[in-house]
Amino acid sequence: MDLLILRHGQSEWNAEGKWQGQADPPLTELGEKQAKAAAQKLLSVGHGFDKITSSDLRRARRTAEIIAQVIGGDVSVYKEFRERDAGAWQGLTRSEIETSWPNAIADQRWPEGYESDDAVVHRVMPCLERLRGDYKNILLIGHAGLIRALDRFNDAEEASITNHLSGRWYQLNDGLVPKNTADFSTEALAHGLE
């Protein structure tokens, strides 16, 4: 099975620089435009999908719905594809985190309630395995933390998720094999992604 996982369009909290975790802010107007532009780019590439899936969080679900309107298809929503829980950091900006937990991000010292890569992988992979039996080409609109967790689990070079609507191609047969990175975004961000 070929699988393309892309990060959602800009949400209100992205625009404010807040760590979202499993909070559920909606897309911004720019996020909706990003999704439409990404859909046009996906169409121009000509790679068809027999299934479009997304996280159940609004920012991913709405991105997937917009893309499906352009490229065709229905969206199936799965809570298993949610962003990792960010624990006490949810709703905080990077500077607020650095003030309360100096160097914690750089040192990878996560707060209580922060969902580990293993936990993310163990909720995502069974769902992907179920889908593998029925589909050959899947587009999944998810989250940067989900993509990074899958990459680290598979010892892949971390995908450079430098923008919304960027991510990675994977091959799922007997295991998940990371392939090329993908970027269907249309602009460079003026801030880092959280």
Protein Blocks (a to p, Z undefined) as FASTA:
>chain_A
ZZddddddddfklmnopafkjaccdcdfklmmmmmmmmmmmmmnopacfbdcddfbfklm
mmmmmmmmmnopaddddfklpccdekjmgopafklmmmmmghklmnopacehiacfklmm
mmmmmmmmmmmmmpcbdcddddfklmmmmmmmnopacdddfbghiacddddfkbccdddd
ddfbfbdcfbdcZZ
